[in-house]
Amino acid sequence: MKLEGSNIVVTGGASGMGRAFSLKLASTGANVAACDMNQEGLDSLVTEAEGLPGTIRGYKANVANEAEVISFFDQAWADFGSLNGLVNNAGIFRDGLLVKKDRETGQVKKMSLKNWQMVIDVDLTGPFLCTREFAERHIATGQKQGVIVNISSIARYGNQGQSNYSAAKAGLVADTVTWGKELARYGIRTGAIAPGFVDTPILQGMRPDVLEGMLKAVPLRRVGSADEIFAGVRFIIECDYFTGRCIDIDGGMRL
Ligand SMILES: NC(=O)c1ccc[n+]([C@@H]2O[C@H](COP(=O)([O-])OP(=O)(O)OC[C@H]3O[C@@H](n4cnc5c(N)ncnc54)[C@H](O)[C@@H]3O)[C@@H](O)[C@H]2O)c1
């Protein structure tokens, strides 16, 4: 699919990778419907995009809330005429071990159901709702070409301290395959990107010694940039023979 002139939804567009993807897309002449819960971040994104070849509009919505997702897609579809692409990027993490014995007290702490559910809601139910609403409108309005890019993580292979996040990100890759099979007949392709460590506000808040320790597992010995992850997003959008697969962009790291 050609980027120039296409209309693409980016969830979690106010910060980090979603923000970088939105600006890169608008730089290539695509128009972006950026959705996020952070209104301030959306406002500054729209301002930053002024003068770029493509336009960016901001929409406040929680991807885990069915009613908000439906009204976001109704509004964005009306504003843009139609939408051709969806980047399911919004995500959170609430790390913790499943159970952990305290060395001093002997007490066993557990990952709370709340922290499990919050991550599943945003990182897995969110993409399910957005993909469903995107595909429904695509089919109902007789669109010819559509593409969905899911932002997973290398935690999809299973990572200590991330029962919730690993399950959501692995589930998202499984559904990339499922949706690739189910939606091909309607002209919709899918793809996922599983990034390793990427330089976003999450990592910028990390202690330098902790980050250095983590980078020992990365053959390329550095974090990736959002622009490098965008290269994968762009490939999935542009390559019309790509569907139902996940690309790991992780500097060669193995968990
Ligand atoms: N940064 C990394 O190293 C890394 C690595 C692998 C995967 N990822 C994934 O990449 C994606 C983007 O991560 P990032 O590092 O840019 O994070 P970030 O925190 O900088 O940005 C995430 C954005 O999503 C928004 N968001 C959160 N919950 C939302 C909700 N319920 N509805 C709508 N918007 C919501 C936030 O407001 C924020 O603007 C996430 O899915 C994350 O899991 C990140």
The ligand as a Gaussian input file, in Angstrom:
#p B3LYP/6-31G(d) Opt

LIG

0 1
 N        9.987000       1.150000      24.618000
 C       10.343000      -0.103000      24.488000
 O       11.482000      -0.477000      24.754000
 C        9.358000      -1.113000      23.932000
 C        9.835000      -2.399000      23.607000
 C        8.963000      -3.331000      23.087000
 C        7.639000      -3.001000      22.873000
 N        7.194000      -1.763000      23.211000
 C        5.777000      -1.485000      22.940000
 O        5.690000      -0.373000      22.081000
 C        4.494000       0.354000      22.325000
 C        4.806000       1.819000      22.576000
 O        5.662000       1.893000      23.709000
 P        6.425000       3.230000      24.122000
 O        7.707000       2.816000      24.714000
 O        6.396000       4.206000      23.014000
 O        5.484000       3.705000      25.331000
 P        5.024000       5.163000      25.829000
 O        4.577000       4.949000      27.242000
 O        6.047000       6.208000      25.536000
 O        3.739000       5.448000      24.915000
 C        2.562000       4.707000      25.037000
 C        1.403000       5.623000      24.711000
 O        0.200000       4.837000      24.831000
 C       -0.763000       5.614000      25.511000
 N       -1.725000       4.738000      26.169000
 C       -1.517000       3.948000      27.264000
 N       -2.646000       3.318000      27.589000
 C       -3.592000       3.707000      26.688000
 C       -4.965000       3.396000      26.511000
 N       -5.602000       2.556000      27.343000
 N       -5.634000       3.966000      25.472000
 C       -5.009000       4.830000      24.641000
 N       -3.699000       5.165000      24.769000
 C       -3.010000       4.613000      25.786000
 C        0.026000       6.431000      26.518000
 O       -0.705000       7.576000      26.958000
 C        1.254000       6.802000      25.696000
 O        1.070000       8.005000      24.991000
 C        3.816000      -0.350000      23.507000
 O        2.853000      -1.245000      23.019000
 C        4.961000      -1.111000      24.150000
 O        4.510000      -2.236000      24.852000
 C        8.016000      -0.817000      23.739000

